[in-house]
Amino acid sequence: MTDQTWPSWLPIRSSLSHLSPYGAPQVESDAALNTNENPFPLSAAIAEAISHRISEVATTLNRYPDRDALSLRTGLAEYINEMSSTDFTAGQIWVANGSNEIIQSLFLACGDQGAIGFLPSYSMHPLIAKVTSTKWCDGTRESDFSLNIESVLTQIKANPSGLTFITTPNNPTGEAITLADIERIAQHVCGLLVVDEAYAEFSDEKSAVTLIAQYPQIVVIRTMSKAFSFAGARVGYLVAHPRVIDAMMLVRLPYHLSTLTQSAALVALDFKRELLSGVAQLIAERKRVTEALVAMDLKVLPSQANFLLFTGFTHSSAELWQSMLDRGILIRDVGLSGYLRTTIGTFAENQKFLHALEECLVKERS
Ligand SMILES: *Cc1c(COP(=O)(O)O)cnc(C)c1O
């Protein structure tokens, strides 16, 4: 798609004409370990409760949804308060169709002074910046992909931006930074510090939501797509100062979050204990898979998330990725030469992954 030329009758924006659409391949596989989804399906009881709630609201679908999603925002505030011992109310929460929409709203509302992030990190941050015509600055990490805070502060100073993005745990590398480091960065940004915590529930680090009362410039993005096993429902949210939420309301599309989504998400929150019960299991599997990869003489980056980035194979990333897919295992080539990323799946999926990888490595090393 990259070198496609657009037809002359299509007035595509010049800033977009050379882009390709976001595309993790959606192909058939025995184990889909490429998009950091939660491998555990919803239980019959939760599915039943969601169906029941949806059938209750179905007769009201002639009406627009609650434009401000107040019940859902209240439920999300309660969840965050329970996890982080905070006292947020609905006025400090915004919710949208996935955290990607939250990110888009942040750019739309606050992108005038550009944005900076430290690569490699979540590829959608620079991509959504581009789509919203926000100037983006590629910040850098150390050669081992860790984040050097002194270097971050220097880069922020050299490239003053309205939005500074920190992803912790970082995707695709898995490493989390400390709350003390977030606080230091917050003290030096010139606009908002956007902390993308899509994987917070898998991490030992305290959430940056605990800093918001002291630092209104900190905004924290969360999602129900990963720990909550709810990626298909598309629910992401923001925890921030009420004035940031006011800014989100300026750019949101009217009635952006459907009655169906709001209802389903409220049920998911009712069942949060059960939905989150897989997290501990995935953390245990993360440890087990890490040890198995190390035993294969691979190097694994320390991860606080539900995925691992590994290196130490001799084939190119693209070659090993294809060999794995030929064996039915779909992992992720994140565009880092010599590295591949795998999502932690169920025990059975991880066994399939390890077995296929072992086969590929034996082949390349023989
Ligand atoms: C998966 C992921 C998201 C989630 O996006 P949703 O739109 O909520 O599904 C956000 N940020 C990062 C860093 C991610 O890896």
PDBQT file of the ligand as one rigid body, heavy atoms in Angstrom, charges set to zero:
ROOT
HETATM    1  C1  LIG A 401      -3.082  -2.435  23.083  1.00  0.00    +0.000 C 
HETATM    2  C2  LIG A 401      -2.691  -1.049  23.389  1.00  0.00    +0.000 A 
HETATM    3  C3  LIG A 401      -3.652  -0.062  23.513  1.00  0.00    +0.000 A 
HETATM    4  C4  LIG A 401      -5.091  -0.465  23.433  1.00  0.00    +0.000 C 
HETATM    5  O1  LIG A 401      -5.813   0.115  22.492  1.00  0.00    +0.000 OA
HETATM    6  P1  LIG A 401      -7.390  -0.051  22.535  1.00  0.00    +0.000 P 
HETATM    7  O2  LIG A 401      -7.789   0.920  21.493  1.00  0.00    +0.000 OA
HETATM    8  O3  LIG A 401      -7.851   0.334  23.906  1.00  0.00    +0.000 OA
HETATM    9  O4  LIG A 401      -7.702  -1.469  22.213  1.00  0.00    +0.000 OA
HETATM   10  C5  LIG A 401      -3.262   1.222  23.864  1.00  0.00    +0.000 A 
HETATM   11  N1  LIG A 401      -1.969   1.514  24.096  1.00  0.00    +0.000 NA
HETATM   12  C6  LIG A 401      -1.014   0.571  24.002  1.00  0.00    +0.000 A 
HETATM   13  C7  LIG A 401       0.392   0.916  24.313  1.00  0.00    +0.000 C 
HETATM   14  C8  LIG A 401      -1.347  -0.725  23.624  1.00  0.00    +0.000 A 
HETATM   15  O5  LIG A 401      -0.389  -1.641  23.501  1.00  0.00    +0.000 OA
ENDROOT
TORSDOF 0
